[in-house]
Amino acid sequence: FARIPKIFINSLMVAILLLPVVQFARNYRINNQSKNYIAYEFNIDILKTLDKDSVLFAADDNVMFPLAYFKMVERIRPDVTIYDDYGWIFEKIFGDEFLYLNKYEQMKKREEIFKKIIKESSKPIYFTADSKVEGAKDFVSKEAGLVFKVIKDKKETGLIENSYLWEKRYLRESIYNDANYFDMFSRHLAGIYRLFYGNYL
């Protein structure tokens, strides 16, 4: 090191010390999610939509994990029973062996349990847009805000009014240039808002 000029060593040390600061400053804007409330609002809107003492079949990490948080930690909507498509998070309604079944057997088992609940339950039944129970046949559903409601009474027609949902900024302006919504999960939820809003209109 004696032959290396001192100015070069000092410059190298400054560069090494500045590198983390530059990386932090460069990436902070993209990684700062402190103003990203879409997952929170999306799942609160789902819970607001549901009738008292209803059943919800949920799927997709963007939906299941926030709903688990609201139900198990904040104790929001204790009257609502939530099931997930695999029985991993909420109640294991498909049985312990469900995870070991192949996809076809899982689909059949899921459809069988779903139809049984529809038939036997007097509670209102809903499912999220990504739920695999949507593929089950022999039932009618209609959009209800950000979820679908199973229709047991054939006289019940038309959309369910949830106009308060459509006042969100995800619908009024483009969020795709906002660093808070660069990630695919936020875009996915914003897309669901827009899809249901389009159908509502």
C-alpha positions as CSV (number, residue, x, y, z in Angstrom):
1,F,0.0,0.0,0.0
2,A,3.0,2.3,0.4
3,R,3.3,2.8,-3.3
4,I,-0.4,3.7,-3.9
5,P,-1.0,7.4,-3.8
6,K,-2.8,8.6,-0.6
7,I,-5.4,10.5,-2.7
8,F,-6.4,7.3,-4.4
9,I,-6.9,5.4,-1.1
10,N,-8.9,8.4,0.3
11,S,-11.1,8.5,-2.8
12,L,-11.7,4.8,-2.6
13,M,-12.7,5.0,1.1
14,V,-15.1,7.9,0.3
15,A,-16.6,5.9,-2.6
16,I,-17.1,2.8,-0.4
17,L,-18.7,4.9,2.4
18,L,-21.0,6.8,-0.1
19,L,-22.1,3.7,-2.0
20,P,-24.8,2.6,0.6
21,V,-26.0,6.2,1.0
22,V,-26.4,6.5,-2.8
23,Q,-28.2,3.1,-3.0
24,F,-30.5,4.1,-0.2
25,A,-31.3,7.5,-1.7
26,R,-31.9,5.9,-5.1
27,N,-34.2,3.1,-3.9
28,Y,-36.0,4.7,-1.0
29,R,-38.7,6.3,-3.2
30,I,-39.5,2.9,-4.8
31,N,-39.4,0.8,-1.7
32,N,-41.1,3.3,0.7
33,Q,-44.6,1.8,1.0
34,S,-45.6,4.0,3.9
35,K,-48.4,5.6,1.8
36,N,-49.6,2.4,0.1
37,Y,-53.0,1.6,1.6
38,I,-54.5,-0.3,-1.3
39,A,-54.3,-3.8,0.4
40,Y,-55.8,-2.3,3.6
41,E,-58.6,-0.5,1.9
42,F,-59.4,-3.3,-0.6
43,N,-59.9,-5.8,2.2
44,I,-61.8,-3.4,4.5
45,D,-64.1,-2.7,1.5
46,I,-64.7,-6.5,1.1
47,L,-65.6,-6.7,4.8
48,K,-67.9,-3.7,4.6
49,T,-69.7,-5.3,1.6
50,L,-70.6,-8.5,3.4
51,D,-74.0,-9.0,5.0
52,K,-74.2,-9.8,8.7
53,D,-73.3,-13.4,9.6
54,S,-72.2,-14.2,6.1
55,V,-69.7,-16.7,4.7
56,L,-66.8,-15.7,2.5
57,F,-64.6,-18.0,0.3
58,A,-61.3,-16.1,-0.3
59,A,-58.3,-16.8,-2.4
60,D,-55.1,-14.9,-3.4
61,D,-52.4,-13.8,-1.0
62,N,-53.4,-10.1,-1.5
63,V,-56.8,-11.0,0.0
64,M,-56.3,-13.9,2.4
65,F,-53.5,-12.5,4.5
66,P,-55.0,-9.0,5.1
67,L,-58.3,-10.7,5.9
68,A,-56.6,-13.0,8.3
69,Y,-55.0,-10.0,10.0
70,F,-58.3,-8.1,10.3
71,K,-60.1,-11.2,11.6
72,M,-57.5,-12.6,13.9
73,V,-55.6,-9.5,15.2
74,E,-58.0,-6.5,14.9
75,R,-61.1,-8.7,15.4
76,I,-63.0,-6.9,12.6
77,R,-66.3,-8.5,11.5
78,P,-66.3,-11.5,14.0
79,D,-69.7,-12.4,12.6
80,V,-68.2,-13.3,9.2
81,T,-66.9,-16.8,8.6
82,I,-64.0,-16.9,6.1
83,Y,-62.7,-20.0,4.3
84,D,-59.7,-20.0,2.0
85,D,-59.3,-22.2,-1.1
86,Y,-56.8,-24.6,0.5
87,G,-57.7,-24.5,4.2
88,W,-54.3,-23.2,5.1
89,I,-55.2,-20.0,7.0
90,F,-58.7,-20.2,8.2
91,E,-60.7,-23.4,9.1
92,K,-59.7,-26.7,7.5
93,I,-63.0,-27.4,5.9
94,F,-61.6,-29.6,3.1
95,G,-59.9,-32.1,5.6
96,D,-56.3,-32.8,6.5
97,E,-55.6,-34.9,3.4
98,F,-56.6,-32.1,1.0
99,L,-53.1,-30.8,0.4
100,Y,-52.0,-34.3,-0.7
101,L,-54.7,-34.6,-3.4
102,N,-53.9,-33.8,-7.0
103,K,-55.3,-30.7,-8.6
104,Y,-58.3,-32.5,-10.1
105,E,-59.2,-34.2,-6.8
106,Q,-58.8,-30.8,-4.9
107,M,-61.1,-29.2,-7.4
108,K,-63.8,-31.9,-6.9
109,K,-63.4,-31.8,-3.1
110,R,-63.6,-28.0,-3.0
111,E,-66.7,-28.0,-5.3
112,E,-68.3,-30.7,-3.1
113,I,-67.8,-28.8,0.1
114,F,-68.8,-25.5,-1.4
115,K,-72.1,-26.9,-2.8
116,K,-72.8,-28.5,0.6
117,I,-72.4,-25.2,2.4
118,I,-74.6,-23.4,-0.2
119,K,-77.2,-26.1,0.2
120,E,-77.2,-26.4,4.0
121,S,-76.3,-22.8,5.2
122,S,-79.0,-20.2,5.7
123,K,-76.2,-17.5,5.7
124,P,-75.4,-15.2,2.8
125,I,-72.4,-16.7,0.9
126,Y,-69.8,-14.7,-1.0
127,F,-66.6,-15.5,-2.8
128,T,-63.6,-13.3,-4.0
129,A,-62.8,-12.8,-7.7
130,D,-59.8,-15.2,-7.6
131,S,-61.5,-18.0,-5.6
132,K,-61.5,-21.4,-7.2
133,V,-65.1,-22.0,-6.0
134,E,-66.2,-19.7,-8.8
135,G,-65.6,-22.7,-11.1
136,A,-68.2,-24.8,-9.3
137,K,-71.4,-25.3,-11.3
138,D,-75.1,-25.3,-10.4
139,F,-75.3,-22.0,-8.6
140,V,-75.9,-18.4,-9.6
141,S,-73.9,-15.5,-8.4
142,K,-73.8,-11.7,-8.9
143,E,-71.3,-9.0,-8.2
144,A,-71.5,-7.3,-4.8
145,G,-68.9,-4.6,-4.6
146,L,-65.5,-6.4,-4.8
147,V,-66.9,-9.9,-4.3
148,F,-69.5,-12.2,-5.8
149,K,-72.7,-13.1,-3.9
150,V,-74.3,-16.6,-4.3
151,I,-77.9,-16.1,-5.2
152,K,-80.2,-18.7,-3.6
153,D,-83.5,-16.8,-4.4
154,K,-83.9,-16.7,-8.1
155,K,-86.1,-13.6,-7.7
156,E,-83.1,-11.6,-6.5
157,T,-81.7,-9.8,-9.6
158,G,-79.5,-6.8,-10.5
159,L,-76.3,-5.5,-9.0
160,I,-75.9,-4.9,-5.3
161,E,-75.5,-1.2,-4.6
162,N,-72.1,-0.3,-3.2
163,S,-71.4,3.1,-4.7
164,Y,-69.1,4.1,-1.8
165,L,-66.5,1.7,-3.2
166,W,-66.1,3.6,-6.5
167,E,-64.9,6.9,-4.9
168,K,-61.3,5.5,-4.5
169,R,-58.3,7.2,-6.0
170,Y,-57.4,4.0,-7.8
171,L,-60.4,4.7,-10.1
172,R,-60.2,8.5,-10.3
173,E,-56.5,8.7,-11.5
174,S,-53.8,6.6,-12.8
175,I,-51.7,5.1,-10.0
176,Y,-49.3,3.5,-12.4
177,N,-46.9,6.4,-12.2
178,D,-46.9,6.5,-8.4
179,A,-43.9,4.8,-6.8
180,N,-46.2,3.6,-4.0
181,Y,-47.9,1.3,-6.5
182,F,-45.1,-0.1,-8.6
183,D,-45.3,-3.6,-7.2
184,M,-47.4,-6.2,-8.9
185,F,-49.6,-6.8,-5.9
186,S,-50.8,-3.2,-5.8
187,R,-51.5,-3.2,-9.5
188,H,-53.4,-6.5,-9.2
189,L,-55.7,-5.0,-6.5
190,A,-56.1,-1.7,-8.5
191,G,-57.0,-3.8,-11.5
192,I,-59.7,-5.6,-9.6
193,Y,-61.2,-2.3,-8.4
194,R,-61.3,-1.1,-12.0
195,L,-62.8,-4.4,-13.3
196,F,-65.6,-4.4,-10.8
197,Y,-66.1,-0.7,-11.3
198,G,-66.4,-1.2,-15.1
199,N,-68.9,-3.9,-14.6
200,Y,-70.8,-1.7,-12.1
201,L,-71.0,1.1,-14.7
